[in-house]
Amino acid sequence: MGLSEQTLFENIQKACMPNGAPLFAGRLLQRAYHNFASSLALIAPSQRITYKDLYFRALLMSRKLAAQGVQKNDRVMILYENSPAFYIAYFGAWQLGAVCVPVNTFLHERELTYIVNDAKPSVLIVSRALKPLVDSMLSTRSSTINSAPFDSPRMGEEAPLCNKEHAAPIVLSEEAFDWETQTPENPEAACSDVTLQELAPDDLCVILYTSGTTGTPKGVMLSSRNVMTNVMQCFARFTIAGLAKEERFFCVLPLFHVFAQNVCLWLPTLIGACVILVQKIDRKLILEGLNERPTIFFGVPPLYGLLCLMKTAPLRSVKIFVSGADMLPDKIRAAFAITYGRKICTGYGLSEASPVVAFNLSNNNAATYVVGQALQGITCQIRDENGSALPANTVGTLWIKGNNIMMGYYNSPEASAVILQDGWLNTGDLGSVDLDGNLAIRGRIKDIIIHKGFNIYPAEIENILMTHPMVFKAAVIGQEEEMAGQVPVAFVAVRNREPNMEQLLRKYCANNLASYKVPRKIVCLDDLPMNATGKIDKKQLLTMNE
């Protein structure tokens, strides 16, 4: 009989603490180099990179960042599509003890400006394709840079871009990456001037910006302990299913998303596995990546829907399919089973939990909302509206506790205090736990829309709509869509309605929001329905939208 998951988790933790000291994030790639130097780390179009190659390139990046003045605890923002450069920038920053701030590549200039002002990165590393966006952002604010002390604005307000010296961040692009120098026999000797910084387990190492319930993005702060705990928890769960270092992880999900960072950056580096990198969700690129014979496939429900439409994607090499970031519709799971004769394993997580809480690798017959037992070291509790614990099989608010729970929200102690209480995190989701400890996600309390795995908070869109001079009320709801999960739909009360008002407002949103946040439909009314407490009655809007 094999080892229990608890024993595996304990053994993994011990293996990562050879001298009694915990493995921290900044040493993760160095450990992979010492243990798996000749193993393939990344497969990308026209590139095959070993852990030795990756470590050397990351050391060169650490040297480059140090030359730009980056020190321990400085923020290094990464705005990059899926590519080896993302890994090099990420580990290059970590090795200096800097805080990585990976940013959504689909953001509008206004949204990116807000995040830069809030995070105050010393350096912003950007791809060639996205550099015009950064250049435009900096030039737009050039007249205000250095004119005032840093003060994080509300979305839509003007403010200077600032780093710790109240100046614009240093921008590094393609020229920062050295692809020409051949990897030496001993990368550490060749880069002996680069000193890897030691971090305490509870030092901040990642800030992940999510859309905010208040209409402005919030930075989820993850410590080295949070990151390493959750990746080891995932390792233990996958080991039950026979995970080995020879695995090939398929990475088509965007690396700026914490789910992809965990399972396609942290986890493979910990075990010495290989990642097949696909730049974006595109049929041709997906097929090219699948030709490299992945063994573990990570996706979101719409991606599995796309594979169903493709019908003949070469998936025989894949041992495990995992779906996360949103509820997997029964229709997509059934269609995938019919088309490919394979099971999709469902999971649950959130950025505030680093992010994985549970995923179900064992039960072929469970409903898609049953995500299995929580990972080792994570405690779940279902509570009523008064905060009292509820018995098994009762639906209530899901609270979780463990070393993977975030430190809090960056620059937002008030928001942190709302959902972090005595070490417990209020997920804002409805769930239940059966007598065997299996977690089921029953719905959302939070006013949130999930579109193709991306979180959209209605308040963010509502705030933009309310800045239009013709709009005096706005409400956004989610509309179910078979392949996308949900799409935002807006209801607005307008003054002196003009012809083509919907098109004008959609264009206004497009000028201020990422494309996936732009309402699919905008309904213009003379007024919006209100409830007894004087708030917009979104339940009635849901009925109107049916």
N, C-alpha and C positions, 0 to 999 in steps of 0.2 A: 504493500500500500504506500502511495506517495506521501510526501510531507504535506501538512496542512498549510493553508494560505498564511495563517498567523506565523507559523514556524518559518516559512519562506521569507516573509517580510522581516522577521527578526534576523534571519541569516543574511539577507541582503544588506540590512543596516550595519551588521557587524563587518561584512566584507568591505564596506565603504568607509570603515573606521579602523584601518590597520594599526594605527598608533593610539587608538582611543579618541582621536579627534574627528569630528564629523567632516565629511566631504562637503566643501562649500562650492557654490556655483562657479567661482572664478578658477577653480582647479579641475573642473569637469573635463575640459578638452585635454588638459595636460595628462590627466589620468588615462584617457583614451589613447593618447599617443604612447604612453609607456606600456600599455597593455595590448594595444591593437594596431601598432604603427603601420603595418603593411596591409591591413584590411581596408577594403573600400569603404569610404565614409559617404561619398556623394556621387550619384550618377546624374549628370545634367546633359543637355544637348551639346555634343562635341567635347565633353569634359568627363573625366573619371578621376576622382580625387581621393587619395588614401587619407587615413587619419594623420599620418606623418606630414603629408602635403598641407592638410587643413590646419594643423597646429603651426606649421611654419608660416603660412599666410596670415594666420591670426596674430602671431608674434610680430610680424611686420606691421600689421595694423595697430597693434598695441604701441609699437615704437612711433608710428605716425601720429597717433592720438596724443601720446606723451609729449611729442615735439610741439603739438598745438596747445599744450598746457593742461591737458586733461589729467585730473587727479582723482583720488579715491572720493567717492560720493558725488562726483559731478554727473550730470545727466548727459547721455549720448543718445540722440534721437535717430532712429533708423526709418527711412522712408524708401522702401525697396520692394520690388516684386520678388517672387520666389526665384532664388538664384543662389549659387555658392557665395556670392558677395554678401548676402544677408547673414549667413553663418559666420563669415570672416569678421564682419562688422560687429556682430553680436558678441562673439567670443573675444574679439580684440578689446572691446570695451570692458567686458567682465574681468578679464585678466588684470586690468588696471584698478579693479575695485570700483569702477564706474557703474552707474545705474543705466540699464538699457531701457529705452522708451520706444518700442516699435509702434509705428503709427499706420493706421488704416490708409491704404493707397488710393481709396476711392473718395477721400474727403474733398469737400469744396475748399477753396482758398480761405473763406471766412472761418470755417471750422478748424482748419489747420492753424490759422493765426491764433485762435483762442488757445489751442493746446500748447503751442510754442510759448505763448505768454504765461501760461500756467506752469509748465514744466521748467521753463528757463534753461534749455539745454546749452551746454558749452559748445557742442558740436552737433551738426545735423548732417548725417550721411544719406545722400539721396542718389537715386539712379539717374541715368542720362534721360530717360523718358519723362521722369517726374521733376527734373531740375527746373524746367520753365515755370512750373507751378510755384516752386520755392522762390525763384528769381522774381516772379510777379508779386508774391507776398512781401518780399523784402523791399522791393522798389515802391510798393504802395505805401509802406510805412516808413520809408527812408527819411521823410521830413520830420518824423516824430522820434526817431531813434535817439537815445541819449538825452531826450528833452525832459524826461521826468522819471522819478523812481518807479520801480516795478509796482504795478497794482493790477492784479488779475481782473479783467473786465467781465461783464456779463456778455453772453452771446449777442453780437450785433453792435457792441460799443467799440469805439475806436480806442486803440491802446498801442504803445510801442512794443516792439519785439525786444525781449531782454534776456540776458543770461546773468550770471552772478555779478558781473560788473555793469549791469544795466545796458548791455550792448547786444547787437544782433548776434546770433550764433555763427560760429565759423562753419562754412558749408564745404563739405568734401563730397566729390562725386567720383566718377569712374577713375579719374587720375590718381585717386588715393590707393588703388589696389594694384599691387605688383604681381603681374602674371608672368613676367619675363624671367625673373631670377629663378634658377633651377633650385629645387629643394636640396639642401645639403644633407650629408650623412647624419649630422647631429644638429638639428634645428636649434636646440638650446645653447649649444656652444657658439653657433653663428649669430645668435641674438642674445649674447650674454649681458648686453647693456639693458635688456628689458627685465624689469623686476616685477614678478607677479605679486600683487597685493593680497595680504591675508585679510579675510573678512570674518567677523563674528557671525554665528548662525542667524542672529536676528537683525543683521544689517540689511538694509534695503538693497535689492539688486534689480528689480524690474518694476516699471510703472506701466500699467495697461489702461488706456483711456477707453471708457465705454460711454455710450450716450447716457445722459442723466435724467432722472425723474424731474429735476427742476428745470430742464431745458438746456442745461450746459453739461458738457462732458465731465466725468469724474475719473480721476486717476486711481486705479486699484493698485495699492502698494503690496508687493510680494517680497518677502525676505528670502535669503538663501535657505533658511529652514523650511519655509513654505514650499519653495520650488523642489528641493531635494526630497522632502517628505512625500509629496504627491507623485513624483516620478518613480520613487521606490514602491509606493503603493500600487501604481499601475503595473510596474514590473512584476510584483508578486502575483497580481491577478492574471496577467498574461502568462506567467510561468506555469500556472495550473493548466493552461491550454497548450503547453509545449513550446513556449517562446525560446528561441536560441539566438546566439549572436550572428548566425548566418542569415538571419531574416533580411528581407528587403522591404522597407516601408515605403508605401506609395504616398507621396506628398503632392496633392493638387490643391488642397485647401490653402488659403493665404496664410503665410507665416506670421503676419502681424496679429493673427488671432491666437489666443492663448491655447486653445485646443490643439492647433497645429504645432505650436511651440513645444508643448508637452510631449506629444506623441511622435513628432517628426524632427525635433531638435534635441531636447533634453534626454528623452528615453533612449533613442538609438545611440547617442554619444555615451551614455552610461554603460550600455551593454556591448558596444562595438559593432552595431548593426549598420546596414547600408540604407541610405535614403535615395529613392528615385524622385528627382525634382521635376515637377511640371509647372511651368510658369503661371498658367491660369487655366480655368475651366473652359476648355475648348476641345471639341471632338477630335480634331486632328492631333493636337498635342497630347491628349489623353491616350489615344491609340499608340502614339510613339512611345510614351512612357510605359504602357502595358507590355510592349514588346521586350522590355527589360526584365520581365517575369517577377513582378512583386509577389510577396507572400502575405503581406498584411495591408489591407486597404482601409483608409479612413475617409469618411465622407459625411455629408449632410443630406437630409432627405431629398432635396431637389437634384443633387448629383446622382443619387440612385435612380431617381426618375429619369434622368437623362440617359443613364446606362440602359434602362428598360427600353427607351426609344431607339437606342443604337442597336439593340437586339443581339448583335453578334460580337460584342467586345470580347477580346481574348482574356478571360478571367480564370482560366483553369489553374494557373500557378498559385492563386490566392487561397490561403488557408482560412483566414479570418476577415470578415467584413464588419466594420464597426460604424454605427451611425450616431452622431452627436449633434449638439447645438440647438436641436429642436425636436419636437415629437415626430416620430416616424409614422406616417399614415399607414393604416392597414392595407390600403389599396396599393401603395408602392411596395410594401413588403411582399404582398401576395404576387404582384406582377413580377417582381425580381425572382421570386421562387419559381414561378412558371417559366420565365424566360431563361434563367440560368441554372435552375435547380439548386440554388444556394440559399443559405440563411443569412440574414443581416442581424447582427447583435446590436441591441439598443443600449444607450447609456444616458447619463444625466450629469450635468455639472454647471458651474458658473464661474466667471472670472474670479470672484471673491474667494473661491475654494481652490484655486491654482491649476486647473479648474475642475478636475474629475472627482465626482462623489461616488458614482457607481456605474458599472456596466455589466450586462448580463451575457455571459459567454456559454451558459449551460442549458437553458430551457428553450427548446424549439417551439413549444406550444404556448408560452406565456404571451399575454397581450403586449402590444408594443409599448404601452405605458408602464409596464413592469420592468424595471431596470436592474433587478437583482439586488444582492446584498451590498451594503456600503463597503468601500475599500477598507482594508485593515487600518485601524487607528482613527477611523471616522465614526463618531457616534451620532445617530439620528434620533430626533425626538419630534413627535407630532403634538402640537399644542393648540388649545382653543384660543378664542379672541382675548381671553383674560390671562393668557400665558400659562395655563395649567396643562400638564401632560395628559394626553388622551390614550385610551387603551388601544390594543392591536385592532387593525382593520377599521379604524375610525379615521375619517378624512378631516384634516386640519392643516394648520400652517407648519411647514417643515423647517425645523431648526437643526443645525449641524455644528459639531465641535471636533477639533483636531488640530494637529500641528500644520496642516495645510491651509488653515483659514487665514485670510489676509491680515496685514497689519492695520489696515484702515484705508480711507480715501485721502489722497494727497491734497494738502491745503484745505481739507474739509472735515475738521474734527466734529462739527455738528452732525453732518451726514453720517459719519462713522458711528457716532454714539447711538444713532437711531437703530442700526441693524446689528451692532456688536454689543452684546450684553453678557458680562461674566464669562467671556471666552466662547460664547455661543453666537452663531451667525443666523440671523433671520433671513432665509432665502427668499421670502416673499412668494413662494410657490405652495400650492396645495398638494398634499401627499398623504399616503397612508403606509403603514408597515404591518405586514402580516406576522403570524406567530413564528414563522421561520426566519424572520428578519428581512424579507424581500421588500424593497422600496417600490412603491408605485407613485408616479407623478400624475396627479388628477387635474391639474389646471394651474392658472396663474392668478395670484392676487394682484401682483404688480401690473400697473398700467403699461404694458409692454407689447410690442409687436415684433415677431421674429420672422424676418424675411430672408430666406436662403441662408439661414444660420447667423445672420447679422441682427443684433438688437436695435430696435428703433423705439425711442420713447416719444409718445405723442406730444408731450410738452415741448420738446425741441422744435417740432414742426409748427405747433400752435404759436410759439413765441415768434417765429419768423412771420407767419401769416398776420399776426397782430400788429406787426410793424408797418403793414401796408395801410396807407391812409384811408382806403375804402372799407376796411374790415374793422368791426367793433366787437365781434365775438368769433371764436374759433374753437373747434373740437375735432380731434382726430381719433378714429377707431381703426381696428384691424379687420380686414375682410379676408376670409379664407379663400385661398386659391390653390387648386389641385397640385400644381408643380412647384410653386414658390413658397408654400406654407401660408404666409399672410402678406397682404399689401396694405399700405396706409390709404385710408379714404378720409377726406376732410369735409366738414360741414362748416360753413362760415355765414355769419350775418353781415350784410354789406349795406353801405349807404349809397344811394344814387347809382344803382347797378348799371354798368355799361355793357354794351354788346360784347360777346366773347369774354365775359368776365372770368369764366373758368380757365380758359387758355391763358389769360393775362396772369392769373394767380399761380398757375402751374409754372409759367416762365419765371415768375418772381421767386418761387421756391427753388427752381433749378439754378437761379443765380446766387443762391445762398446756402444750398444744402447739397450733400452727396446725392448722386442720381437715384440711388435705391431708396432714399428717404422722401423723394418727391411724391406727393399723393397721386395714386393712380386715377383718382376721380375727386373733383371738388364740387360740392353741391352748394350753390348760393341761395340763401334764404333771407327773408326780411328779418327774422329773428330765430333764435335757437330755443328749444324746449328747456325749461328749468325745473328742478325738483324742489321739494319743500324747504330745503336748506339753502336755496338760492344758487345752487351749482348747476351747470349744464347737465342735463339728463342724458348721459351717454347710452343708457339702456334703451331709451326711446329712439335714439339715433340708430342703434343697432337694428331695431325693428323697422325703421324707415328704410334701412339699407338692404333689407332682405328681398 
